């Protein structure tokens, strides 16, 4: 077997993780999760790099998530 070497291009990864395309991909996944979780859950997009989160915005959604792990179950 040959030994394959892999060198990560740090500048390329940084550029990818800050790109609008990556944000749109992550946002589409987060939108699907929020839709599966039901009402009261919204998507928040990070300001400086590609990161998104789904959070319970209403008290009812927060209670539902606490009792049923709704967000965890919505991530398939």
C-alpha positions as CSV (number, residue, x, y, z in Angstrom):
1,X,0.0,0.0,0.0
2,X,1.2,3.5,-0.7
3,X,1.2,6.2,1.9
4,X,-0.9,9.1,0.7
5,X,-0.2,12.5,2.1
6,X,-2.8,15.1,2.4
7,X,-2.1,18.8,3.1
8,X,-5.0,21.0,3.9
9,X,-5.1,24.4,2.3
10,X,-5.9,26.6,5.2
11,X,-6.6,29.8,3.2
12,X,-8.9,27.8,0.9
13,X,-10.8,26.4,3.9
14,X,-11.1,29.8,5.5
15,X,-12.4,31.3,2.2
16,X,-14.9,28.4,1.9
17,X,-16.2,28.8,5.4
18,X,-16.7,32.5,5.0
19,X,-18.4,32.2,1.6
20,X,-22.0,33.1,0.9
21,X,-22.5,29.7,-0.8
22,X,-21.6,27.8,2.4
23,X,-24.0,30.0,4.4
24,X,-26.8,29.3,1.9
25,X,-26.2,25.5,2.2
26,X,-26.2,25.6,6.0
27,X,-29.2,27.8,6.0
28,X,-31.2,25.4,3.9
29,X,-30.4,22.6,6.3
30,X,-31.4,24.7,9.2
31,X,-34.6,25.7,7.5
32,X,-35.5,22.1,7.1
33,X,-34.8,21.4,10.8
34,X,-36.9,24.3,11.9
35,X,-39.8,23.2,9.7
36,X,-39.6,19.7,11.1
37,X,-39.6,21.0,14.6
38,X,-42.7,23.0,14.1
39,X,-43.8,26.5,15.0
40,X,-41.9,28.8,17.3
41,X,-38.4,27.8,16.0
42,X,-36.3,30.2,14.0
43,X,-33.0,30.1,12.2
44,X,-30.2,32.5,13.3
45,X,-27.3,33.1,10.9
46,X,-23.8,34.0,12.3
47,X,-22.4,37.4,11.4
48,X,-18.8,36.7,10.5
49,X,-18.5,33.1,9.2
50,X,-20.7,30.3,8.0
51,X,-22.6,29.1,11.0
52,X,-26.3,28.8,11.6
53,X,-28.4,27.7,14.6
54,X,-32.1,26.8,15.2
55,X,-33.5,28.3,18.4
56,X,-36.8,28.2,20.2
57,X,-38.2,31.8,19.9
58,X,-41.4,31.3,21.9
59,X,-42.0,30.1,25.4
60,X,-44.2,27.3,24.1
61,X,-41.4,26.1,21.7
62,X,-38.8,26.3,24.5
63,X,-41.0,24.2,26.8
64,X,-41.7,21.7,24.0
65,X,-38.0,21.4,23.3
66,X,-37.3,20.9,27.0
67,X,-39.9,18.2,27.4
68,X,-39.6,16.4,24.1
69,X,-36.1,17.1,22.7
70,X,-37.8,18.5,19.6
71,X,-34.7,20.0,18.0
72,X,-32.6,17.0,18.6
73,X,-35.3,14.8,17.0
74,X,-35.6,17.2,14.1
75,X,-32.0,16.6,13.2
76,X,-32.1,13.4,11.2
